[in-house]
Protein backbone atom coordinates (compact mmCIF):
# COMPACT_ATOMS: atom_id res chain seq x y z
CA UNK A 1 0.00 0.00 0.00
CA UNK A 2 2.85 2.39 0.74
CA UNK A 3 4.22 1.71 -2.73
CA UNK A 4 0.81 2.47 -4.18
CA UNK A 5 0.66 5.77 -2.35
CA UNK A 6 4.16 6.70 -3.48
CA UNK A 7 3.10 5.78 -7.01
CA UNK A 8 0.19 8.22 -6.82
CA UNK A 9 2.23 11.05 -5.30
CA UNK A 10 4.97 10.68 -7.87
CA UNK A 11 2.48 11.33 -10.64
CA UNK A 12 3.17 7.97 -12.34
CA UNK A 13 -0.49 7.19 -12.91
CA UNK A 14 -2.45 5.28 -15.47
CA UNK A 15 -4.09 7.49 -18.11
CA UNK A 16 -5.61 10.36 -16.19
CA UNK A 17 -8.97 10.06 -17.87
CA UNK A 18 -9.55 6.56 -16.46
CA UNK A 19 -8.51 7.46 -12.91
CA UNK A 20 -10.46 10.70 -12.97
CA UNK A 21 -13.53 8.93 -14.37
CA UNK A 22 -13.32 6.34 -11.60
CA UNK A 23 -12.91 9.03 -8.93
CA UNK A 24 -15.81 11.07 -10.32
CA UNK A 25 -18.13 8.08 -10.47
CA UNK A 26 -17.21 6.82 -7.01
CA UNK A 27 -17.69 10.32 -5.60
CA UNK A 28 -21.13 10.49 -7.20
CA UNK A 29 -22.06 7.10 -5.79
CA UNK A 30 -20.96 8.13 -2.29
CA UNK A 31 -22.78 11.47 -2.37
CA UNK A 32 -25.96 9.90 -3.77
CA UNK A 33 -25.91 7.19 -1.11
CA UNK A 34 -25.51 4.43 -3.67
CA UNK A 35 -22.41 3.54 -1.64
CA UNK A 36 -23.84 4.17 1.85
CA UNK A 37 -21.83 5.55 4.75
CA UNK A 38 -20.34 2.72 6.79
CA UNK A 39 -20.43 0.19 3.96
CA UNK A 40 -17.31 -1.69 2.84
CA UNK A 41 -16.20 -2.92 -0.58
CA UNK A 42 -13.37 -4.92 -2.03
CA UNK A 43 -11.35 -3.32 -4.79
CA UNK A 44 -12.58 -6.01 -7.19
CA UNK A 45 -16.20 -5.19 -6.34
CA UNK A 46 -15.71 -1.50 -7.11
CA UNK A 47 -13.90 -2.33 -10.35
CA UNK A 48 -16.81 -4.52 -11.40
CA UNK A 49 -19.34 -1.80 -10.53
CA UNK A 50 -17.43 0.71 -12.67
CA UNK A 51 -16.67 -1.81 -15.42
CA UNK A 52 -12.98 -0.98 -15.47
CA UNK A 53 -9.69 -2.53 -14.35
CA UNK A 54 -8.52 -2.48 -10.74
CA UNK A 55 -5.58 -0.10 -11.25
CA UNK A 56 -7.51 3.13 -11.98
CA UNK A 57 -10.02 2.16 -9.29
CA UNK A 58 -7.19 1.71 -6.78
CA UNK A 59 -5.76 5.10 -7.71
CA UNK A 60 -9.19 6.71 -7.50
CA UNK A 61 -9.79 5.33 -4.00
CA UNK A 62 -6.49 6.83 -2.85
CA UNK A 63 -7.59 10.21 -4.22
CA UNK A 64 -10.94 9.98 -2.45
CA UNK A 65 -9.26 8.87 0.77
CA UNK A 66 -7.24 12.08 0.72
CA UNK A 67 -10.54 13.97 0.41
CA UNK A 68 -11.97 12.19 3.45
CA UNK A 69 -14.68 10.30 1.60
CA UNK A 70 -13.47 6.78 2.30
CA UNK A 71 -10.82 4.78 4.12
CA UNK A 72 -8.49 2.45 2.21
CA UNK A 73 -7.77 -0.59 4.36
CA UNK A 74 -4.88 -2.81 3.20
CA UNK A 75 -6.11 -6.21 2.04
CA UNK A 76 -9.63 -5.39 3.24
CA UNK A 77 -10.83 -3.00 0.54
CA UNK A 78 -12.38 0.37 1.38
CA UNK A 79 -14.91 1.68 3.90
CA UNK A 80 -17.19 4.59 3.06
CA UNK A 81 -16.83 7.15 5.82
CA UNK A 82 -19.81 8.63 7.60
CA UNK A 83 -20.40 12.16 8.81
CA UNK A 84 -22.87 13.63 11.24
CA UNK A 85 -24.80 16.90 10.80
CA UNK A 86 -24.63 17.19 14.58
CA UNK A 87 -20.83 17.00 14.44
CA UNK A 88 -20.76 19.72 11.80
CA UNK A 89 -23.05 21.91 13.90
CA UNK A 90 -20.61 21.77 16.80
CA UNK A 91 -17.49 22.10 14.65
CA UNK A 92 -18.83 25.11 12.77
CA UNK A 93 -19.90 26.81 15.99
CA UNK A 94 -16.33 26.61 17.23
CA UNK A 95 -14.77 27.56 13.89
CA UNK A 96 -17.12 30.52 13.53
CA UNK A 97 -15.97 32.08 16.78
CA UNK A 98 -12.28 31.30 16.29
CA UNK A 99 -12.05 32.49 12.70
CA UNK A 100 -14.09 35.61 13.51
CA UNK A 101 -11.55 36.37 16.22
CA UNK A 102 -8.78 35.84 13.68
CA UNK A 103 -10.41 38.32 11.29
CA UNK A 104 -10.70 40.86 14.11
CA UNK A 105 -7.01 40.43 14.99
CA UNK A 106 -5.93 40.89 11.38
CA UNK A 107 -7.80 44.20 11.19
CA UNK A 108 -6.22 45.34 14.47
CA UNK A 109 -2.67 44.60 13.30
CA UNK A 110 -2.46 47.57 10.92
CA UNK A 111 -1.83 45.27 7.99
CA UNK A 112 -0.32 46.74 4.85
CA UNK A 113 -1.96 46.29 1.43
CA UNK A 114 0.88 43.90 0.57
CA UNK A 115 0.08 41.68 3.55
CA UNK A 116 -3.49 41.26 2.32
CA UNK A 117 -2.45 40.35 -1.21
CA UNK A 118 -2.66 36.56 -0.54
CA UNK A 119 -6.33 37.04 0.40
CA UNK A 120 -7.02 39.00 -2.78
CA UNK A 121 -5.21 36.40 -4.86
CA UNK A 122 -7.14 33.51 -3.29
CA UNK A 123 -10.44 35.32 -3.83
CA UNK A 124 -9.59 35.95 -7.47
CA UNK A 125 -8.81 32.25 -7.92
CA UNK A 126 -12.19 31.46 -6.37
CA UNK A 127 -13.92 33.74 -8.87
CA UNK A 128 -11.97 32.34 -11.81
CA UNK A 129 -12.79 28.78 -10.75
CA UNK A 130 -16.46 29.60 -10.33
CA UNK A 131 -16.56 31.19 -13.80
CA UNK A 132 -15.43 27.89 -15.34
CA UNK A 133 -17.51 25.82 -12.89
CA UNK A 134 -14.45 24.10 -11.42
CA UNK A 135 -15.73 23.25 -7.95
CA UNK A 136 -12.54 21.55 -6.75
CA UNK A 137 -10.37 24.54 -7.74
CA UNK A 138 -12.88 26.83 -6.03
CA UNK A 139 -12.76 24.76 -2.84
CA UNK A 140 -8.94 24.75 -2.84
CA UNK A 141 -8.82 28.53 -3.24
CA UNK A 142 -11.47 29.03 -0.56
CA UNK A 143 -9.54 26.85 1.87
CA UNK A 144 -6.39 28.81 1.06
CA UNK A 145 -8.22 32.07 1.84
CA UNK A 146 -9.28 30.83 5.28
CA UNK A 147 -5.82 29.43 6.02
CA UNK A 148 -4.11 32.69 5.06
CA UNK A 149 -6.58 34.72 7.10
CA UNK A 150 -5.77 32.75 10.25
CA UNK A 151 -2.03 32.99 9.55
CA UNK A 152 -2.29 36.78 9.24
CA UNK A 153 -3.80 36.93 12.73
CA UNK A 154 -0.33 36.18 14.07
CA UNK A 155 -1.66 33.67 16.59
CA UNK A 156 0.00 30.26 16.51
CA UNK A 157 -2.57 28.93 18.98
CA UNK A 158 -5.50 29.98 16.83
CA UNK A 159 -3.84 28.39 13.82
CA UNK A 160 -3.22 25.12 15.66
CA UNK A 161 -6.72 24.77 17.11
CA UNK A 162 -8.47 25.66 13.85
CA UNK A 163 -6.30 23.18 11.92
CA UNK A 164 -7.56 20.38 14.17
CA UNK A 165 -11.13 20.96 12.99
CA UNK A 166 -10.45 21.66 9.34
CA UNK A 167 -9.84 18.02 8.41
CA UNK A 168 -13.44 17.22 9.32
CA UNK A 169 -14.73 20.26 7.45
CA UNK A 170 -12.86 19.14 4.33
CA UNK A 171 -14.63 15.80 4.45
CA UNK A 172 -18.06 17.42 4.74
CA UNK A 173 -17.17 19.83 1.96
CA UNK A 174 -16.11 16.97 -0.30
CA UNK A 175 -19.48 15.32 0.29
CA UNK A 176 -21.46 18.47 -0.52
CA UNK A 177 -19.25 20.25 -3.06
CA UNK A 178 -21.17 19.02 -6.10
CA UNK A 179 -24.67 19.29 -4.66
CA UNK A 180 -24.50 22.83 -3.28
CA UNK A 181 -25.61 25.94 -5.20
CA UNK A 182 -22.96 27.98 -7.01
CA UNK A 183 -20.99 29.65 -4.16
CA UNK A 184 -21.21 33.23 -5.42
CA UNK A 185 -22.09 34.56 -1.95
CA UNK A 186 -18.84 33.20 -0.48
CA UNK A 187 -16.80 35.14 -3.02
CA UNK A 188 -18.72 38.33 -2.28
CA UNK A 189 -18.25 37.81 1.47
CA UNK A 190 -14.50 37.50 1.00
CA UNK A 191 -14.35 40.75 -0.98
CA UNK A 192 -16.30 42.52 1.76
CA UNK A 193 -14.00 41.14 4.44
CA UNK A 194 -10.89 42.29 2.59
CA UNK A 195 -12.37 45.80 2.34
CA UNK A 196 -12.98 45.85 6.11
CA UNK A 197 -9.44 44.62 6.78
CA UNK A 198 -8.02 47.33 4.52
CA UNK A 199 -9.85 49.95 6.59
CA UNK A 200 -8.70 48.39 9.84
CA UNK A 201 -12.31 48.05 10.99
CA UNK A 202 -12.01 45.18 13.44
CA UNK A 203 -15.67 45.12 14.49
CA UNK A 204 -16.88 45.04 10.90
CA UNK A 205 -14.33 42.39 9.92
CA UNK A 206 -15.49 40.16 12.77
CA UNK A 207 -19.16 40.70 11.90
CA UNK A 208 -18.70 39.94 8.18
CA UNK A 209 -16.72 36.79 8.78
CA UNK A 210 -19.02 35.56 11.53
CA UNK A 211 -22.06 35.91 9.30
CA UNK A 212 -20.15 34.22 6.49
CA UNK A 213 -19.36 31.19 8.63
CA UNK A 214 -22.88 30.99 10.05
CA UNK A 215 -24.30 30.92 6.51
CA UNK A 216 -21.78 28.23 5.52
CA UNK A 217 -22.77 26.15 8.54
CA UNK A 218 -26.49 26.40 7.73
CA UNK A 219 -25.93 25.35 4.14
CA UNK A 220 -23.63 22.48 5.07
CA UNK A 221 -25.99 21.03 7.69
CA UNK A 222 -28.98 21.43 5.39
CA UNK A 223 -27.25 19.50 2.61
CA UNK A 224 -25.97 16.77 4.93
CA UNK A 225 -29.44 16.28 6.42
CA UNK A 226 -31.25 16.43 3.08
CA UNK A 227 -29.00 13.80 1.50
CA UNK A 228 -29.12 11.45 4.45
CA UNK A 229 -25.56 11.59 5.77
CA UNK A 230 -25.38 10.47 9.39
CA UNK A 231 -23.02 8.97 11.90
CA UNK A 232 -22.60 5.22 11.92
C-alpha positions as CSV (number, residue, x, y, z in Angstrom):
1,X,0.0,0.0,0.0
2,X,2.8,2.4,0.7
3,X,4.2,1.7,-2.7
4,X,0.8,2.5,-4.2
5,X,0.7,5.8,-2.3
6,X,4.2,6.7,-3.5
7,X,3.1,5.8,-7.0
8,X,0.2,8.2,-6.8
9,X,2.2,11.0,-5.3
10,X,5.0,10.7,-7.9
11,X,2.5,11.3,-10.6
12,X,3.2,8.0,-12.3
13,X,-0.5,7.2,-12.9
14,X,-2.4,5.3,-15.5
15,X,-4.1,7.5,-18.1
16,X,-5.6,10.4,-16.2
17,X,-9.0,10.1,-17.9
18,X,-9.5,6.6,-16.5
19,X,-8.5,7.5,-12.9
20,X,-10.5,10.7,-13.0
21,X,-13.5,8.9,-14.4
22,X,-13.3,6.3,-11.6
23,X,-12.9,9.0,-8.9
24,X,-15.8,11.1,-10.3
25,X,-18.1,8.1,-10.5
26,X,-17.2,6.8,-7.0
27,X,-17.7,10.3,-5.6
28,X,-21.1,10.5,-7.2
29,X,-22.1,7.1,-5.8
30,X,-21.0,8.1,-2.3
31,X,-22.8,11.5,-2.4
32,X,-26.0,9.9,-3.8
33,X,-25.9,7.2,-1.1
34,X,-25.5,4.4,-3.7
35,X,-22.4,3.5,-1.6
36,X,-23.8,4.2,1.9
37,X,-21.8,5.5,4.7
38,X,-20.3,2.7,6.8
39,X,-20.4,0.2,4.0
40,X,-17.3,-1.7,2.8
41,X,-16.2,-2.9,-0.6
42,X,-13.4,-4.9,-2.0
43,X,-11.3,-3.3,-4.8
44,X,-12.6,-6.0,-7.2
45,X,-16.2,-5.2,-6.3
46,X,-15.7,-1.5,-7.1
47,X,-13.9,-2.3,-10.3
48,X,-16.8,-4.5,-11.4
49,X,-19.3,-1.8,-10.5
50,X,-17.4,0.7,-12.7
51,X,-16.7,-1.8,-15.4
52,X,-13.0,-1.0,-15.5
53,X,-9.7,-2.5,-14.4
54,X,-8.5,-2.5,-10.7
55,X,-5.6,-0.1,-11.2
56,X,-7.5,3.1,-12.0
57,X,-10.0,2.2,-9.3
58,X,-7.2,1.7,-6.8
59,X,-5.8,5.1,-7.7
60,X,-9.2,6.7,-7.5
61,X,-9.8,5.3,-4.0
62,X,-6.5,6.8,-2.8
63,X,-7.6,10.2,-4.2
64,X,-10.9,10.0,-2.5
65,X,-9.3,8.9,0.8
66,X,-7.2,12.1,0.7
67,X,-10.5,14.0,0.4
68,X,-12.0,12.2,3.4
69,X,-14.7,10.3,1.6
70,X,-13.5,6.8,2.3
71,X,-10.8,4.8,4.1
72,X,-8.5,2.5,2.2
73,X,-7.8,-0.6,4.4
74,X,-4.9,-2.8,3.2
75,X,-6.1,-6.2,2.0
76,X,-9.6,-5.4,3.2
77,X,-10.8,-3.0,0.5
78,X,-12.4,0.4,1.4
79,X,-14.9,1.7,3.9
80,X,-17.2,4.6,3.1
81,X,-16.8,7.2,5.8
82,X,-19.8,8.6,7.6
83,X,-20.4,12.2,8.8
84,X,-22.9,13.6,11.2
85,X,-24.8,16.9,10.8
86,X,-24.6,17.2,14.6
87,X,-20.8,17.0,14.4
88,X,-20.8,19.7,11.8
89,X,-23.0,21.9,13.9
90,X,-20.6,21.8,16.8
91,X,-17.5,22.1,14.7
92,X,-18.8,25.1,12.8
93,X,-19.9,26.8,16.0
94,X,-16.3,26.6,17.2
95,X,-14.8,27.6,13.9
96,X,-17.1,30.5,13.5
97,X,-16.0,32.1,16.8
98,X,-12.3,31.3,16.3
99,X,-12.1,32.5,12.7
100,X,-14.1,35.6,13.5
101,X,-11.6,36.4,16.2
102,X,-8.8,35.8,13.7
103,X,-10.4,38.3,11.3
104,X,-10.7,40.9,14.1
105,X,-7.0,40.4,15.0
106,X,-5.9,40.9,11.4
107,X,-7.8,44.2,11.2
108,X,-6.2,45.3,14.5
109,X,-2.7,44.6,13.3
110,X,-2.5,47.6,10.9
111,X,-1.8,45.3,8.0
112,X,-0.3,46.7,4.8
113,X,-2.0,46.3,1.4
114,X,0.9,43.9,0.6
115,X,0.1,41.7,3.5
116,X,-3.5,41.3,2.3
117,X,-2.5,40.3,-1.2
118,X,-2.7,36.6,-0.5
119,X,-6.3,37.0,0.4
120,X,-7.0,39.0,-2.8
121,X,-5.2,36.4,-4.9
122,X,-7.1,33.5,-3.3
123,X,-10.4,35.3,-3.8
124,X,-9.6,35.9,-7.5
125,X,-8.8,32.3,-7.9
126,X,-12.2,31.5,-6.4
127,X,-13.9,33.7,-8.9
128,X,-12.0,32.3,-11.8
129,X,-12.8,28.8,-10.8
130,X,-16.5,29.6,-10.3
131,X,-16.6,31.2,-13.8
132,X,-15.4,27.9,-15.3
133,X,-17.5,25.8,-12.9
134,X,-14.5,24.1,-11.4
135,X,-15.7,23.2,-8.0
136,X,-12.5,21.5,-6.8
137,X,-10.4,24.5,-7.7
138,X,-12.9,26.8,-6.0
139,X,-12.8,24.8,-2.8
140,X,-8.9,24.8,-2.8
141,X,-8.8,28.5,-3.2
142,X,-11.5,29.0,-0.6
143,X,-9.5,26.8,1.9
144,X,-6.4,28.8,1.1
145,X,-8.2,32.1,1.8
146,X,-9.3,30.8,5.3
147,X,-5.8,29.4,6.0
148,X,-4.1,32.7,5.1
149,X,-6.6,34.7,7.1
150,X,-5.8,32.8,10.3
151,X,-2.0,33.0,9.5
152,X,-2.3,36.8,9.2
153,X,-3.8,36.9,12.7
154,X,-0.3,36.2,14.1
155,X,-1.7,33.7,16.6
156,X,0.0,30.3,16.5
157,X,-2.6,28.9,19.0
158,X,-5.5,30.0,16.8
159,X,-3.8,28.4,13.8
160,X,-3.2,25.1,15.7
161,X,-6.7,24.8,17.1
162,X,-8.5,25.7,13.8
163,X,-6.3,23.2,11.9
164,X,-7.6,20.4,14.2
165,X,-11.1,21.0,13.0
166,X,-10.4,21.7,9.3
167,X,-9.8,18.0,8.4
168,X,-13.4,17.2,9.3
169,X,-14.7,20.3,7.5
170,X,-12.9,19.1,4.3
171,X,-14.6,15.8,4.4
172,X,-18.1,17.4,4.7
173,X,-17.2,19.8,2.0
174,X,-16.1,17.0,-0.3
175,X,-19.5,15.3,0.3
176,X,-21.5,18.5,-0.5
177,X,-19.3,20.2,-3.1
178,X,-21.2,19.0,-6.1
179,X,-24.7,19.3,-4.7
180,X,-24.5,22.8,-3.3
181,X,-25.6,25.9,-5.2
182,X,-23.0,28.0,-7.0
183,X,-21.0,29.6,-4.2
184,X,-21.2,33.2,-5.4
185,X,-22.1,34.6,-2.0
186,X,-18.8,33.2,-0.5
187,X,-16.8,35.1,-3.0
188,X,-18.7,38.3,-2.3
189,X,-18.2,37.8,1.5
190,X,-14.5,37.5,1.0
191,X,-14.3,40.7,-1.0
192,X,-16.3,42.5,1.8
193,X,-14.0,41.1,4.4
194,X,-10.9,42.3,2.6
195,X,-12.4,45.8,2.3
196,X,-13.0,45.9,6.1
197,X,-9.4,44.6,6.8
198,X,-8.0,47.3,4.5
199,X,-9.8,50.0,6.6
200,X,-8.7,48.4,9.8
201,X,-12.3,48.1,11.0
202,X,-12.0,45.2,13.4
203,X,-15.7,45.1,14.5
204,X,-16.9,45.0,10.9
205,X,-14.3,42.4,9.9
206,X,-15.5,40.2,12.8
207,X,-19.2,40.7,11.9
208,X,-18.7,39.9,8.2
209,X,-16.7,36.8,8.8
210,X,-19.0,35.6,11.5
211,X,-22.1,35.9,9.3
212,X,-20.2,34.2,6.5
213,X,-19.4,31.2,8.6
214,X,-22.9,31.0,10.0
215,X,-24.3,30.9,6.5
216,X,-21.8,28.2,5.5
217,X,-22.8,26.2,8.5
218,X,-26.5,26.4,7.7
219,X,-25.9,25.4,4.1
220,X,-23.6,22.5,5.1
221,X,-26.0,21.0,7.7
222,X,-29.0,21.4,5.4
223,X,-27.2,19.5,2.6
224,X,-26.0,16.8,4.9
225,X,-29.4,16.3,6.4
226,X,-31.2,16.4,3.1
227,X,-29.0,13.8,1.5
228,X,-29.1,11.4,4.5
229,X,-25.6,11.6,5.8
230,X,-25.4,10.5,9.4
231,X,-23.0,9.0,11.9
232,X,-22.6,5.2,11.9
